[in-house]
Amino acid sequence: MISLAMTQIWVHNQDVAKEFYTTKLGWEVRQDAVIPELGGFRFLTVGPPAQPGIAVALLLVPPPPIFDEETAAQLKALVAKGKAGSLFLSTNDIHADYEALKARGVQFYEEPTEYPYGTDSGFHDPSGNSIRLAQVKPEFSSAGQASSI
């Protein structure tokens, strides 16, 4: 069986991203290694403690020769606008987790709002990546039971 182990998002500063995901979201560092054979590439992953089998890699937009300068600049601009991808987080108590995240300094651009599928909200990480936090109604949930932040 094939299963999801990791996904990645682009970040502008790995130290700032690491601080946000661990301090604000309460996630844990899974890997933080510099690989000299790849020109000092830093492989940094984080994930929610209740889901040890899933990680999010927080990667810098690579410079040439991986991406040419124009492509790297375009990608960085898309990330900053929140248009390069999203993380979708689920919770069993959106109002409690919303308040807990706000107390840790997370700034939401959308407060918990009722939709036909459940209650949804949104915020950005320091790089601009869009993050959605939702309490999805059981009839719309495909991920099973969620855990609190």
Stockholm file with secondary structure:
# STOCKHOLM 1.0

chainA/1-149         MISLAMTQIWVHNQDVAKEFYTTKLGWEVRQDAVIPELGGFRFLTVGPPAQPGIAVALLLVPPPPIFDEETAAQLKALVAKGKAGSLFLSTNDIHADYEALKARGVQFYEEPTEYPYGTDSGFHDPSGNSIRLAQVKPEFSSAGQASSI
#=GR chainA/1-149 SS CCCCCEEEEEESCHHHHHHIIIIISCCEEEEEEEEGGGTSEEEEEEECTTCTTCEEEEEECCCTTTSCHHHHHHHHHHHHTTCSCEEEEECSCHHHHHHHHHHTTCCEEEEEEEETTEEEEEEECTTCCEEEEEEECGGGCSSCCCCCC
#=GC SS_cons         CCCCCEEEEEESCHHHHHHIIIIISCCEEEEEEEEGGGTSEEEEEEECTTCTTCEEEEEECCCTTTSCHHHHHHHHHHHHTTCSCEEEEECSCHHHHHHHHHHTTCCEEEEEEEETTEEEEEEECTTCCEEEEEEECGGGCSSCCCCCC
//
